[in-house]
Each structure stands twice: as structure tokens, then as C-alpha cells.
Amino acid sequence: MILGAVLAGGQSSRFGSDKALAEIDGHTLLARAVDTLAGWCDHVVVVGRAAAPAPTLPDWPRPGMGPLAGLAAALRLATDEGYAAVLTCGVDSLGLPEDLPEVLGTAPACLRSQPIVGVWPVDALVPLEALLHAEPPHAVYRFAEAIGARLVDVARQPANINTPADLAGFSRKPF
């Protein structure tokens, strides 16, 4: 079983407002991310937000530690609930490959261009917790390297929405 986790605990500082609530074609980025993962996963959670269109979890061990704190929270839940792995994406990861689970293959693996998009085995929780208790940087690439994750290249890069201009540019692309 695979748990889907939308990592949504960022500050949206470059966006200027809560980008999770920004809309494309009448759907928030958050709802789109949840719907995308729901197509591939047995269950989906949103990490780092109090309210969402799916069950929510707080970042672990605390907010403000970046996407790895969201991944740690999801891996903790997955471990407790008997999942084999967690498939993650950011709230702003748009245009993911329709066959993302097949593209990523066996855990651990993530997209080279957007390592927040990845599949992570539950046994990665112990090294992730150790990394989060160590001195920064708490970077996804650092974690991926530490657990031997494959960095996967894709021909068509997914969008990463950081500014309103990024959102407007994505809206015009034929995905």
C-alpha cells in the first residue's frame, strides 16, 4: 500500500499569498495535488496545514523545517498504519507525468528536477529523523543521497509554482 502526501507547509513567501489556495480553472492548487495523488495512492493526506480537502498532519518534529518535516510526518503515519511507502508531491507540483509511479519505480526515488516529488520507503523514517535532529541543511537532495534514492529524469518537467507569474504561465500551457 502507498500513502500519498501533499507537502503543503511552506510559507509562500515568493508567491505573496497562500499559494495552496491559488486557483487554476476553478480548482485550488491544493485540491489539484490531492486529486492527483488520489489517482495513484490508497489514501492521501496533506501535511503542514490545518485545513485541506483531505486529512491533515502537522510537520514533524515542528513547522518551519522545510519539506523533510512534512515527509517525516507522512512516513510516521505510514509506518503506524502499515503502508510500504509514501508518494509525495508539493502543493505546487503541477503537470506531473500521468504514469508517475511507474516513472519513479521502486522506492526510494525522486525527480532530479523536483526532489520533493518522490516515493519513499517507510524504513527511510529512521535516517530522516536523524537528519532532522542534526544540524542543517535539512535538504531533500541531502536526504535522497543519504538513503541511496535514485534521481529520475523526465522528458517533460513538471511546473513548480513559486510566483503568481509562474501560475499564470502554467495556466497557458497545454497540459
C-alpha positions as CSV (number, residue, x, y, z in Angstrom):
1,M,0.0,0.0,0.0
2,I,1.1,3.5,-0.8
3,L,0.3,6.6,1.2
4,G,0.0,9.8,-0.8
5,A,1.3,13.0,0.9
6,V,0.9,16.5,-0.3
7,L,3.6,18.6,1.3
8,A,1.9,22.0,1.9
9,G,3.7,23.5,4.9
10,G,5.6,26.2,3.0
11,Q,5.4,29.9,3.7
12,S,4.6,31.0,0.1
13,S,6.9,34.0,0.6
14,R,7.7,34.4,-3.1
15,F,4.0,34.0,-4.0
16,G,2.8,36.8,-1.8
17,S,-0.3,34.9,-0.5
18,D,-1.2,31.4,0.3
19,K,-0.4,29.6,-2.9
20,A,-2.2,26.4,-1.9
21,L,-5.4,28.4,-2.3
22,A,-4.5,29.9,-5.7
23,E,-6.7,28.6,-8.4
24,I,-6.4,27.2,-11.9
25,D,-9.7,26.5,-13.8
26,G,-11.7,26.9,-10.6
27,H,-9.6,24.4,-8.5
28,T,-7.1,25.3,-5.9
29,L,-3.5,24.0,-6.2
30,L,-4.1,22.1,-3.0
31,A,-7.2,20.3,-4.3
32,R,-5.4,19.5,-7.6
33,A,-2.5,18.0,-5.7
34,V,-4.8,15.9,-3.5
35,D,-6.8,14.7,-6.6
36,T,-3.6,13.9,-8.5
37,L,-2.2,11.7,-5.7
38,A,-5.6,10.1,-5.1
39,G,-5.4,8.6,-8.5
40,W,-2.3,6.6,-7.6
41,C,-2.4,6.1,-3.8
42,D,-4.5,4.1,-1.4
43,H,-5.0,7.1,0.9
44,V,-3.9,10.8,0.7
45,V,-3.0,13.2,3.5
46,V,-2.0,16.9,3.5
47,V,1.0,17.7,5.7
48,G,1.7,21.2,7.1
49,R,-1.8,22.7,7.0
50,A,-4.7,22.7,9.5
51,A,-7.4,22.6,6.8
52,A,-7.4,20.8,3.5
53,P,-9.6,18.6,1.2
54,A,-8.0,15.5,2.8
55,P,-7.0,14.5,6.3
56,T,-4.1,16.7,7.6
57,L,-1.0,16.2,9.7
58,P,1.4,18.7,11.3
59,D,5.0,18.8,10.2
60,W,7.3,16.7,12.3
61,P,9.2,17.4,14.5
62,R,7.9,21.0,14.1
63,P,6.8,23.5,11.5
64,G,9.4,25.6,9.6
65,M,11.8,22.8,8.9
66,G,11.0,22.5,5.2
67,P,9.6,19.7,3.2
68,L,11.5,17.0,5.0
69,A,9.5,17.7,8.1
70,G,6.4,17.0,6.1
71,L,7.9,13.8,4.7
72,A,8.8,12.7,8.2
73,A,5.2,13.2,9.4
74,A,3.9,11.2,6.5
75,L,6.4,8.4,7.0
76,R,5.5,8.2,10.7
77,L,1.8,7.8,9.7
78,A,2.7,5.3,7.0
79,T,4.7,3.3,9.5
80,D,2.0,3.3,12.1
81,E,-0.7,2.4,9.5
82,G,1.2,-0.4,7.7
83,Y,1.9,1.3,4.4
84,A,5.0,0.2,2.4
85,A,5.9,3.7,1.0
86,V,4.9,7.3,0.7
87,L,4.4,9.1,-2.6
88,T,5.0,12.8,-2.2
89,C,4.4,16.0,-4.2
90,G,4.4,19.7,-3.3
91,V,1.2,21.6,-3.3
92,D,2.7,23.5,-6.3
93,S,3.9,20.5,-8.3
94,L,1.8,20.7,-11.5
95,G,1.9,18.8,-14.7
96,L,3.3,15.6,-13.1
97,P,3.7,12.6,-15.5
98,E,0.4,10.6,-15.8
99,D,2.5,7.5,-15.0
100,L,4.5,9.0,-12.2
101,P,4.5,5.8,-10.0
102,E,5.9,3.8,-13.0
103,V,8.4,6.6,-13.8
104,L,9.7,6.6,-10.3
105,G,9.7,2.9,-9.9
106,T,10.7,1.2,-6.7
107,A,11.3,3.4,-3.6
108,P,13.5,5.3,-2.9
109,A,13.4,7.6,-5.9
110,C,12.6,11.2,-6.7
111,L,12.6,13.5,-9.6
112,R,16.0,15.1,-10.2
113,S,14.4,18.4,-11.1
114,Q,12.0,18.4,-8.2
115,P,13.1,16.0,-5.4
116,I,10.0,16.9,-3.4
117,V,8.2,14.6,-5.9
118,G,9.3,11.1,-4.8
119,V,8.5,7.7,-3.5
120,W,10.0,6.9,-0.1
121,P,10.1,3.5,1.8
122,V,8.9,3.6,5.4
123,D,12.3,2.3,6.5
124,A,13.7,5.7,5.5
125,L,12.0,7.2,8.6
126,V,14.9,6.4,10.9
127,P,17.6,8.1,8.8
128,L,15.2,11.0,8.1
129,E,14.5,11.6,11.8
130,A,18.3,11.5,12.4
131,L,18.8,14.1,9.7
132,L,16.1,16.4,11.1
133,H,17.8,16.3,14.5
134,A,21.2,17.1,13.0
135,E,22.5,20.5,12.0
136,P,21.0,22.0,8.9
137,P,20.9,21.9,5.9
138,H,17.7,19.8,6.0
139,A,17.6,19.4,2.2
140,V,15.7,16.9,0.2
141,Y,18.8,16.2,-2.0
142,R,20.9,15.5,1.1
143,F,18.3,13.0,2.4
144,A,17.9,11.4,-1.0
145,E,21.7,10.9,-1.2
146,A,21.8,9.6,2.4
147,I,19.3,6.8,1.6
148,G,20.6,6.0,-1.9
149,A,17.5,7.3,-3.7
150,R,17.6,7.2,-7.5
151,L,17.3,10.7,-9.1
152,V,14.9,10.2,-12.0
153,D,14.9,12.4,-15.1
154,V,11.7,13.1,-17.1
155,A,11.4,14.5,-20.6
156,R,8.7,16.9,-19.7
157,Q,9.5,18.8,-16.5
158,P,6.6,19.5,-14.1
159,A,5.8,23.0,-13.2
160,N,7.0,24.4,-9.8
161,I,4.8,27.4,-8.9
162,N,6.6,29.9,-6.8
163,T,5.2,33.2,-8.0
164,P,1.9,34.5,-9.5
165,A,3.7,34.8,-12.8
166,D,4.6,31.1,-12.6
167,L,0.9,30.3,-12.1
168,A,-0.1,32.5,-15.0
169,G,2.5,30.8,-17.2
170,F,1.3,27.4,-16.3
171,S,-2.3,28.3,-16.9
172,R,-1.4,29.0,-20.6
173,K,0.4,25.7,-21.1
174,P,-1.5,22.8,-22.8
175,F,-1.1,20.1,-20.2
